[in-house]
Amino acid sequence: MQNLSDTYNALSRQVASSDARLIAVTKTHPVEKIRELYELGHRDFGENRVSELVEKHEQLPKDINWHFIGHLQRNKVKNVVPIVSLIHSGDSLRLLRELDKRSDDSRTDVLLQYHIADEESKYGLTRESGQQLLASIQEDPLQHVRIVGVMGMATYTDDAEQVAGEFRTLHEIFSDLKTNHFQYDPAFTEISMGMSGDYEIALQQGSTLVRIGSKLFGERPTN
Ligand SMILES: *Cc1c(COP(=O)(O)O)cnc(C)c1O
């Protein structure tokens, strides 16, 4: 059994060699685990629940880059905005409008989350709803929210071809948006895709941000 620092070093080399960045997903894990990676120089951590994010943020050094990766309810936006460096789960126009309203004089970076898996999910844009969102923003621009890329999750399956196809679809969506909406926007660069089980496929398909939990920290306790 490898220790955390060996696993981390091997994984971050692998991710860096694809010119991607590693987000260590620390949900359910104690702050000690985060400190261990922090001491090794890691700064990008991902959480999917607002209460857990707020608690961990309070207890840890303030130069951590927090990534919010779970569905974000609009009534919790005000707690997240002052803390996060990137919200991966921008999945509706109403959420973006609320983020814009709550960002005051600061700027909030967001990814558009697309539904690419063939599993049922309440969250994530389709190409069509994404188009509607962007049309609305074009008409009435966001002042404080900056859209810097896309995010998606593949189907949970052993079928590597299917997973590769879904990640390819997300990359195509990114390229279409880049051409049609963000051509002159140098900040629009990120494709957040890949988790413990499929990050190697995601890197092959051009991921720039992989979100990895269990491969680093072991299985999460289930309840
Ligand atoms: C939990 C989670 C991850 C990490 O999952 P692992 O399989 O443990 O690597 C990545 N992305 C999202 C959105 C998550 O909720």
The ligand as a Gaussian input file, in Angstrom:
#p B3LYP/6-31G(d) Opt

LIG

0 1
 C      -16.615000      13.179000      -5.635000
 C      -16.396000      13.861000      -6.926000
 C      -15.201000      13.691000      -7.642000
 C      -14.090000      12.761000      -7.208000
 O      -14.496000      11.416000      -7.302000
 P      -13.481000      10.210000      -7.121000
 O      -14.104000       9.101000      -7.887000
 O      -13.385000       9.938000      -5.662000
 O      -12.174000      10.623000      -7.683000
 C      -15.047000      14.402000      -8.832000
 N      -16.004000      15.234000      -9.280000
 C      -17.164000      15.424000      -8.625000
 C      -18.167000      16.365000      -9.180000
 C      -17.390000      14.753000      -7.427000
 O      -18.550000      14.954000      -6.776000

